[in-house]
Amino acid sequence: MAARLTLRDVALHFGGVKVLDDVAFDVEPGQILGLVGPNGAGKTSLFNCISGHYKPSAGSILIDDTEVSGARPATLARHGLARTFQHPALQLHETVLENILLGAHTRLPGGPLEWALRLPHTSRAEKRLRIEARDLLERNGLGWAADVRADELSHGLHKGVELCRALLMKPRLLLLDEPAAGLPHTEVEQLIATVRRIRDQDDITVVVVEHHMGLIAALTDRVVVLDHGRKLMEGTAAEAQSDPRVIEAYIGKDATDAAA
Ligand SMILES: Nc1ncnc2c1ncn2[C@@H]1O[C@H](COP(=O)(O)OP(=O)(O)OP(=O)(O)O)[C@@H](O)[C@H]1O
């Protein structure tokens, strides 16, 4: 079942620098929320706090009713969280299949010792996971690439592989960090259709950081706008695009004054 995400007064400081300042919002189960804002607004830092890559300095992050602030990525995976990164970090000398299996070991029974010893029940589960992984690649148009090495694929295909890697973890909450960056227009259209299908068929809550406003407008139910580490507003993509505070944050106060 899709997860609810709740952020309450999340703050992040690096030394004396405030990167996030009391950020609070909810994402309802099954919603697609866009997290937008100018460069340096704190979007990726907030993702890193939610996904356990950064520990917030203060505040609360809940998946459903469980407090997960400060939890490690592996623990969060067990709560149903998966994410993609702005720059996919694939194992370039491994095949696409091996790459997408990397994150899904948390779905195997037992722990690291049993996985390493390859006990019979672990091996059986691993075999099932491989079949599921091939099927997932097939459904996402990458079946042909399962046994191809990652370094033989284009940037766009790396993004597709990274999305499959996250989906194989069977997330209930999926964080997508700039999935459209560097993709040509036709592939962005395809991406929008894919994320919609995932949300509808797999019952997932999605939070997406993206500068591509076409994607944000087409895909999201709501957006949260960040600026200088603070929440500037939340509403629909159309409301955000016509909000003077948002326009000012993007193009600067001097420019809006000059245009007035
Ligand atoms: N590990 C870190 N140490 C110090 N400062 C950091 C660290 N990570 C991020 N920051 C700072 O936090 C601020 C927000 O950065 P962040 O990458 O989260 O913004 P963003 O909204 O994702 O930007 P972009 O759209 O350009 O990716 C920036 O000023 C950045 O320099």
PDBQT file of the ligand as one rigid body, heavy atoms in Angstrom, charges set to zero:
ROOT
HETATM    1  N1  LIG A 301      27.406  18.295   2.180  1.00  0.00    +0.000 N 
HETATM    2  C1  LIG A 301      27.246  19.626   2.128  1.00  0.00    +0.000 A 
HETATM    3  N2  LIG A 301      28.058  20.472   2.808  1.00  0.00    +0.000 NA
HETATM    4  C2  LIG A 301      27.888  21.807   2.764  1.00  0.00    +0.000 A 
HETATM    5  N3  LIG A 301      26.907  22.424   2.076  1.00  0.00    +0.000 NA
HETATM    6  C3  LIG A 301      26.075  21.634   1.374  1.00  0.00    +0.000 A 
HETATM    7  C4  LIG A 301      26.173  20.209   1.361  1.00  0.00    +0.000 A 
HETATM    8  N4  LIG A 301      25.175  19.700   0.590  1.00  0.00    +0.000 NA
HETATM    9  C5  LIG A 301      24.490  20.765   0.132  1.00  0.00    +0.000 A 
HETATM   10  N5  LIG A 301      25.028  21.917   0.600  1.00  0.00    +0.000 N 
HETATM   11  C6  LIG A 301      24.559  23.294   0.313  1.00  0.00    +0.000 C 
HETATM   12  O1  LIG A 301      23.177  23.320   0.528  1.00  0.00    +0.000 OA
HETATM   13  C7  LIG A 301      22.549  24.208  -0.392  1.00  0.00    +0.000 C 
HETATM   14  C8  LIG A 301      21.414  23.484  -1.086  1.00  0.00    +0.000 C 
HETATM   15  O2  LIG A 301      21.945  22.539  -2.016  1.00  0.00    +0.000 OA
HETATM   16  P1  LIG A 301      21.046  21.484  -2.747  1.00  0.00    +0.000 P 
HETATM   17  O3  LIG A 301      21.937  20.673  -3.645  1.00  0.00    +0.000 OA
HETATM   18  O4  LIG A 301      20.231  20.739  -1.761  1.00  0.00    +0.000 OA
HETATM   19  O5  LIG A 301      20.098  22.416  -3.624  1.00  0.00    +0.000 OA
HETATM   20  P2  LIG A 301      19.150  22.031  -4.823  1.00  0.00    +0.000 P 
HETATM   21  O6  LIG A 301      17.894  22.780  -4.620  1.00  0.00    +0.000 OA
HETATM   22  O7  LIG A 301      19.031  20.549  -4.951  1.00  0.00    +0.000 OA
HETATM   23  O8  LIG A 301      19.952  22.626  -6.048  1.00  0.00    +0.000 OA
HETATM   24  P3  LIG A 301      20.014  22.138  -7.586  1.00  0.00    +0.000 P 
HETATM   25  O9  LIG A 301      18.675  22.414  -8.177  1.00  0.00    +0.000 OA
HETATM   26  O10 LIG A 301      21.090  23.009  -8.158  1.00  0.00    +0.000 OA
HETATM   27  O11 LIG A 301      20.375  20.681  -7.605  1.00  0.00    +0.000 OA
HETATM   28  C9  LIG A 301      23.619  24.693  -1.340  1.00  0.00    +0.000 C 
HETATM   29  O12 LIG A 301      24.024  25.965  -0.937  1.00  0.00    +0.000 OA
HETATM   30  C10 LIG A 301      24.730  23.673  -1.154  1.00  0.00    +0.000 C 
HETATM   31  O13 LIG A 301      25.986  24.251  -1.381  1.00  0.00    +0.000 OA
ENDROOT
TORSDOF 0
